[in-house]
């Protein structure tokens, strides 16, 4: 399993941003290999984080290469005050069962 973490600082979001963001989210969910996502906000730093989980790098690459994603990337300076992307291989997950099936489960490789 792989995760792609998109960390960003907001500048200003407009209708075009929200429309494109919703389209990209729908595209991601339609890709075979999409496993789920979560979002976090750090009120102390003002940073936001979206984490997407993928079964393979190939599945992630489909989103990265999608024309709507490329459009958003080209226009990011209109909406963001900075960003960083971290692509990681998830080696193992564990915990108790109190969260249920909230996060994708990976096994050790």
BELNOR-V550290 format. One record per pair of residues at least 6 apart in sequence whose ideal C-beta (glycine too) atoms are under 8 Angstrom apart, sorted by sequence separation. I is the first residue (numbers start at 1). GAP is how many residues later the second one is. D is the distance in Angstrom with one decimal. If there is no record, write none. Layout:
i:I gap:GAP d:D
i:I gap:GAP d:D
This chain:
i:28 gap:6 d:5.4
i:41 gap:6 d:7.5
i:42 gap:6 d:7.7
i:54 gap:6 d:4.4
i:63 gap:6 d:5.7
i:41 gap:7 d:5.2
i:42 gap:7 d:7.6
i:76 gap:7 d:6.5
i:40 gap:8 d:7.1
i:41 gap:8 d:7.6
i:52 gap:8 d:7.5
i:28 gap:9 d:7.3
i:39 gap:9 d:7.0
i:40 gap:9 d:4.4
i:39 gap:10 d:6.8
i:93 gap:10 d:6.7
i:39 gap:11 d:5.0
i:40 gap:11 d:7.5
i:52 gap:11 d:7.8
i:93 gap:11 d:7.6
i:25 gap:12 d:7.9
i:38 gap:12 d:7.6
i:39 gap:12 d:7.5
i:93 gap:12 d:6.0
i:37 gap:13 d:6.5
i:38 gap:13 d:5.2
i:93 gap:13 d:5.0
i:37 gap:14 d:6.3
i:92 gap:14 d:6.3
i:37 gap:15 d:4.7
i:91 gap:15 d:7.3
i:92 gap:15 d:7.2
i:36 gap:16 d:7.7
i:37 gap:16 d:6.7
i:90 gap:16 d:4.6
i:92 gap:16 d:4.7
i:36 gap:17 d:5.0
i:91 gap:17 d:6.3
i:34 gap:18 d:7.3
i:35 gap:18 d:3.9
i:91 gap:18 d:6.1
i:34 gap:19 d:7.7
i:35 gap:19 d:6.1
i:34 gap:20 d:6.4
i:35 gap:20 d:5.9
i:89 gap:20 d:7.9
i:33 gap:21 d:5.4
i:34 gap:21 d:8.0
i:33 gap:22 d:4.1
i:33 gap:23 d:5.3
i:28 gap:24 d:6.3
i:33 gap:25 d:7.0
i:34 gap:25 d:6.4
i:33 gap:26 d:2.6
i:32 gap:27 d:6.5
i:33 gap:27 d:7.6
i:60 gap:27 d:7.1
i:31 gap:28 d:5.6
i:33 gap:29 d:7.7
i:57 gap:30 d:7.8
i:31 gap:31 d:5.1
i:31 gap:32 d:6.0
i:1 gap:34 d:6.6
i:28 gap:35 d:5.3
i:10 gap:36 d:7.6
i:27 gap:36 d:6.6
i:9 gap:37 d:6.0
i:53 gap:37 d:7.4
i:9 gap:38 d:5.7
i:10 gap:38 d:6.7
i:8 gap:39 d:7.0
i:9 gap:39 d:7.5
i:24 gap:39 d:7.6
i:27 gap:39 d:5.7
i:7 gap:40 d:5.8
i:8 gap:40 d:5.5
i:7 gap:41 d:7.2
i:8 gap:41 d:7.9
i:27 gap:41 d:6.1
i:7 gap:42 d:4.9
i:24 gap:42 d:7.6
i:27 gap:42 d:7.4
i:6 gap:43 d:7.0
i:5 gap:44 d:6.0
i:6 gap:44 d:4.6
i:24 gap:44 d:5.6
i:5 gap:45 d:7.3
i:6 gap:45 d:7.8
i:23 gap:45 d:5.4
i:24 gap:45 d:5.7
i:5 gap:46 d:4.9
i:6 gap:46 d:7.7
i:4 gap:47 d:7.4
i:5 gap:47 d:7.9
i:3 gap:48 d:5.5
i:4 gap:48 d:4.9
i:20 gap:48 d:6.6
i:24 gap:48 d:6.1
i:3 gap:49 d:6.7
i:3 gap:50 d:5.4
i:4 gap:50 d:6.8
i:53 gap:50 d:7.4
i:2 gap:51 d:7.3
i:3 gap:51 d:7.3
i:20 gap:51 d:6.8
i:21 gap:51 d:7.5
i:53 gap:51 d:4.6
i:1 gap:52 d:6.1
i:2 gap:52 d:4.7
i:20 gap:52 d:5.2
i:1 gap:53 d:7.0
i:2 gap:53 d:7.7
i:1 gap:54 d:6.3
i:2 gap:54 d:6.9
i:2 gap:55 d:5.8
i:20 gap:55 d:7.8
i:4 gap:56 d:5.6
i:2 gap:58 d:5.9
i:16 gap:59 d:7.9
i:17 gap:61 d:7.4
i:16 gap:62 d:8.0
i:17 gap:62 d:4.7
i:14 gap:64 d:7.8
i:38 gap:64 d:8.0
i:14 gap:65 d:7.4
i:38 gap:65 d:7.2
i:11 gap:66 d:8.0
i:13 gap:66 d:5.6
i:11 gap:67 d:7.4
i:12 gap:67 d:6.6
i:36 gap:67 d:6.7
i:11 gap:68 d:5.6
i:36 gap:68 d:5.2
i:10 gap:69 d:7.3
i:11 gap:69 d:5.6
i:35 gap:69 d:4.0
i:10 gap:70 d:6.8
i:11 gap:70 d:4.5
i:9 gap:71 d:6.5
i:10 gap:71 d:6.6
i:8 gap:72 d:5.1
i:9 gap:72 d:4.1
i:8 gap:73 d:7.9
i:9 gap:73 d:4.8
i:8 gap:74 d:6.7
i:9 gap:74 d:7.4
i:8 gap:75 d:4.0
i:7 gap:76 d:6.5
i:8 gap:76 d:7.7
i:6 gap:77 d:6.7
i:7 gap:77 d:4.8
i:6 gap:78 d:8.0
i:7 gap:78 d:7.6
i:6 gap:79 d:5.5
i:7 gap:79 d:7.2
i:5 gap:80 d:6.9
i:4 gap:81 d:6.5
i:5 gap:81 d:4.3
i:4 gap:82 d:7.4
i:5 gap:82 d:7.9
i:3 gap:83 d:7.9
i:4 gap:83 d:5.3
i:5 gap:83 d:7.1
i:3 gap:84 d:7.5
i:4 gap:84 d:7.9
i:2 gap:85 d:6.6
i:3 gap:85 d:5.0
i:2 gap:86 d:6.7
i:2 gap:87 d:5.6
i:3 gap:87 d:5.7
i:1 gap:88 d:7.6
i:2 gap:88 d:6.5
i:1 gap:89 d:4.3
i:1 gap:103 d:6.0
i:1 gap:105 d:4.0
